[in-house]
Amino acid sequence: MVTLSGNLLFIAFILYLVSILFYGGSIKSKKEFDEKKGTNRWGKIAVFLTIVGFISQLGYFVTRWIAAGHAPVSNLFEFTTFFGMALVGAFIVIYFIYRTALLGLFTMPVAVLVIAYASMFPRDITPLIPALQSYWLKIHVTTAAMGEAILSISFAAGLIYLVKVIDQSKASKRTFWLEMVMFAMVTTLGFVLVASAFSGMGFHESFKWIDKNQNEVTVDYTMPALTGPHEYQLETKGGFRPLVAMPALINAKKLNTVIWSIMGGLVLYGLIRLILRKRIAAALQPFVKSIKLDFVDEISYRSVLIGFPVFTLGALIFAMIWAQMAWTRFWGWDPKEVWALITFLFYAAFLHLRLSKGWHGEKSAWLAVIGFTIIMFNLVAVNLVIAGLHSYAGS
């Protein structure tokens, strides 16, 4: 069952990857949308591949649930994979409302990167720790992930808007920050490539260290340790000695992963720029030249309008109910709780500025991009670097 689950996820990943080529072909064919027939042949094939991939990933989710005996959202691999699936599902729904293949060209690469990122973490099925043995696991986590996925559609739409509207003929603050967004996406791919390279080399070293509870524990590194754990002792003979030891509050192993990701991203981004001879955003402009700005602005706004209450329900309301049951308090200022609150406040401000202050168009698009950055910071940095009550979810 576990093997079948893994195969279904791999099939879904390949189908998503191939669909991106067809979404691009749909735009390049200059028949991106036909009022009578809908999306052209390239677009129809792309959507078909996306739907089949989604069904395959849904099969992965069900078979892994059966094999594990619980909802497969209990660690970083499972949660991030589910988030990627929810993102694809949200796109499919939005596509059949607005019928634009261009959204797929910008959404599916994000979903592919999310799933590829998830695959770098341990995929073993392990028994649930006592804190997660509750039906609130599947209620809280899945609802929060679906809310984040719907909100992420606003990022894709906002990115389309910015790529089209920002003048790439001259350098400016707008071109710089838009390119930083592109760099962040390339960094995710850089992480996948670096992790795969060290895995292929069979790199491994172990450390003993003292955690924040003053317990001696062992941690295994799969990348050379640039940052070492608190009061560490290198157990692997001839292993790479860390450049610096981190305090117990910081998850040194996962911070090390982040640093290697950034380094890999810098190298990969440099290679892409050498090949393109222009900014990545400038290279994408030909794909968006026929889209109407008001159209993608509406998609971005509607996505937030739908995703915000779903996220609030899952990440705050359901979370507080479960926290009361598990830890006898509704709120504890855990890093994950704090960033869920920050995400909630940001999108509340987004809707306020949109509805009361008239922040439409480019301002709204930038807010959508910033919102997605907060979501990804919560997923990556908070899970990987900062230790807290939710640290078990990043194992």
Residue, then its C-alpha position, 0 to 999 in steps of 0.5 A: m500500500v505504501t509503495l502504491s501511494g508513492n507511485l501515485l504521488f510520482i505519477a501526479f508530479i509528472l503529470y503536473l510537470v507535463s501540464i505546465l508545457f501545455y499551458g505554455g503552449s496554450i498561451k503561445s498558440k495565441k488562442e488562449f480563450d475562445e468564447k464559444k469553445g473555451t480553452n484551445r486544444w493545448g489548454k484542454i490537454a493541460v487541464f485534462l493532465t492536471i485533473v488526472g494528476f489531481i485524481s492520482q494525488l488524491g489516490y496517494f492521499v487515500t492509500r497513505w491514509i489507509a496504510a497509516g491508519h490516520a490522516p496523512v498530514s502529521n509531518l512536514f512531508e505529508f502536510t506540504t504534499f497535501f498543501g500542494m494537492a489543495l493548491v491544484g484542487a483550488f486551481i481546478v475550481i477557479y479554472f472552471i469558473y474563469r476559463t483561463a489557462l494562463l492561471g495554470l501557467f503560473t499556478m502549476p509551477v508553484a504546486v510542482l515546487v511545493i510537492a518537490y520541496a515536500s519530497m525532500f523530507p522523511r517519507d516514513i509512516t510513523p505512529l502518531i505522538p499522543a498530542l496528535q491522536s485526535y480527530w481534530l488533526k484532520i479537521h484543523v490541519t486540512t482546513a488550514a491547508m485548504g485555506e492557504a491553498i485558495l489564498s495562494i491562487s491570489f498570489a498566482a493572479g497577482l504575479i500575472y498582474l505584476v509581470k504584465v504591468i511593471d515596465q521591464s525596460k529599466a531597473s526600478k524598485r518594482t522590478f527589483w522586488l518582483e525579481m526577488v519573488m522569482f528568486a525565492m521560487v528558484t531557491t525552492l528548486g535550488f533546495v530540491l537539487v542540492a538535497s538530491a545531490f547530497s542524497g545521491m552522494g550518500f552524505h551522512e553525519s551524526f551529532k550528539w547535542i543538548d536540547k532546550n530541555q537539557n537532554e542529550v539527543t542525537v541528530d543526523y545531517t544529510m548535508p554538510a553542517l554549516t550550522g551545528p546544534h547546541e553544545y554538539q559533539l561530532e559522532t561521525k569520524g572525519g565528518f564536516r565540522p560546523l562553522v558555528a553552533m546554534p542556541a537550543l531554541i534554533n533547529a540547527k539542522k533545518l537552518n542548515t537546510v535553509i542556508w544550503s537552499i539559498m546557496g543553491g538558489l543563488v547558483l541556479y538563479g545566476l545560471i538562469r539569468l545567463i541563459l535568458r540574458k534578462r530578468i525572469a519576469a521580463a522573460l515571462q512578459p510575452f505570455v501575459k501580453s493578451i490578458k486583461l488586468d481587471f480580469v486577473d485582479e478579480i481572480s486575485y480578489r475573489s480568491v482572498l474573499i473565499g480563502f480568508p474565511v476558510f483559513t480563519l476557520g482552520a488555522l485559528i478557530f479549529a486550532m484554538i479548540w484543539a489547543q484547549m483540548a490538548w494543552t488546556r489553553f486556547w492560546g499560548w504564543d507558540p511561533k506557529e500560532v503567532w504566524a497564523l495570527i499574523t497571516f489572519l491579520f494581514y489578509a484582514a487588512f488586505l480586504h479592508l484596504r481593498l473594500s474601504k480604501g480602494w486598493h485595486g490593481e497593482k497595490s492589490a497584486w503586491l498585497a497578494v504576493i506579500g500574503f503568499t510570502i507570509i504563508m511560505f515563511n510560516l511553512v518553511a522558516v517557522n517549521l524548519v528553524i524555530a522550535g515550538l510546540h508544533s515542531y513535531a509537525g516539521s519532523 
